[in-house]
Amino acid sequence: MTSDNTTLDASAPWLEVDTLIDDPHTRIVVCCGSGGVGKTTTAAALGVRAAERGRKVVVLTIDPARRLAQSMGISELDNVPRQVKGVDESAGGELHAMMLDMKRTFDEIVEGHADADRARAILENPFYQSLSAGFAGTQEYMAMEKLGQLRANDEWDLIIVDTPPSRSALDFLDAPKRLGSFLDGKFIRVLMAPAKVGGRAGMKFLNVGMSMMTGTLSKLMGGQLLRDVQTFVAAMDTMFGGFRTRADATYRLLQAPGTAFLVVAAPERDALREAAYFVERLAAEQMPLAGLVLNRVHGSGAAQLSAERALAAAEALTDRMAEDTHADTHPDTGTGPGTDTGTDLGTDAGAAPDAAAAPAAGSAVDATPPPGRAENNLEATGIVDLDGGKAGSRTADSPSPAAAADQVTPTSASAAQLAAGLLRLHAERMQVLARERRTRDRFTALHPEVPVTEVAALPGDVHDLAGLRAIGDRLALNPTATDD
């Protein structure tokens, strides 16, 4: 197999996507990876393919962009699953899609675990509103909360999760624990102490033991914010244990045999480095890894023509065009061996018949000018060209060389220029292919046990269900079926 071939090495196991999504024991598929590698599109394409193969699927996306809704033909996605129309349901499957509303999910947790008065106090608290809208890790935590809700409902037999976009894919695993630890940690317990003791006595007690800390907090947070936090903590007192319990339950759900992680990456060094790190972390956390989806892989229909050969052919064509151009702009002056030097103009092959009949230079000529001509080729109005004087000229009855260059481009030269340009483009493509393969091979050398599937890059973005089907077909493509 040549270095320019983009198919998987025989040593790299193939990820059998159809086997994965057809297995009724597979209940959750989590698409994870660094930002910008195509996780959302991969999750949606898997959902369409699984539904059209008979599964009842819900795709949970965290990507706030509207591309997924548009590609599925839905005007808007929200926190409630919406059925996707246009999916082939002849096999008995269905497809639903939803987009995580982080704040709404947090509100649902509060409303589900507190009485009406306490829930209202929490929802109206300024600190809670800031926490639920943008606290670090909240999005990832709420994604796992929503996953737990969907799994508990048991309405769908396959849940596909598109993990939140982040600078580090590891945030997905770390954030739920971080938020649970924060809400159930010592810091919150300290803030909750005044409410438990009650009134000014409680604050006095807190000031005795923690005066330096509260002074610092007041400077950093402001007195009003500190009071908002304490009010929030007091209202959430009965719920703190629930956050930790649900975080632990979701973590166990991710470790269950019915869950499969797909690490999505682009064939780029940084993306695959993070994918390798994520694979190692999943193994350390004993979470089931199904394989790697290598997205947006470039290919070529002429992989047998290497970059070096293409560049050499382009250079040869360029040199040939340069030689032809030089020959056209600097014609043979006739000074070679055996060539008349021009002292005898009697029978030059380039002259017209009239010119051939002209007398040799220096011979006697008839002094009588032709009828209608003035002596010495002059008339009253000026100089008049003789027909014989123009017959042998290279520019007789022709535009100037510059005008000819502007007006006429030889077809052969145009074809050669086009061919050279295409050869250079092919060489660039083959260099990209070689670089992508080296990057992929480094990953497979580090993790030879990880199954891999490659998704060939499409010429444009995915905008509809047909595009998602095309991605699904490429996800499930067996690389051995395309080998010659």
ABEGO torsion letter per residue (X at the ends): XBAABABBBAABBBBBAAAAAABAABABBBBBEBBGAGAAAAAAAAAAAAAAAGBBBBBBBABABAAAAAAAGBABBBABBBBBBGBBAAAGBBBBBBBBBAAAAAAAAAAAABBAAAAAAAAABAAAAAAAAABBGAAAAAAAAAAAAAAAAGABABBBBBBBBBABAAAAAAAAAAAAAAAABAAAAAAAAAAAAEEAAAAAAAAAAAAAAAAAAAAAAEAAAAAAAAAAAAAAAAAAAAAAAAAAAAAAAAABAABBBBBBBBBBAAAAAAAAAAAAAAAAAGBBBAEBBBBGBBBBABAABBAAAAAAAAAAAAAAAAAAAAAAABBBAGABBGBBAGABAAABAABBAAAAABBBBGBBBBABBBBGBBBGGBBAAEBBBBAAAAAABAABGBBBAAAAAAABBBAAAAAAAAAAAAAAAAAAAAAAAAAAAAAAAAAAAABAABBBBBBBBBABBBABAAAAAAAAAAAABBAAAABX
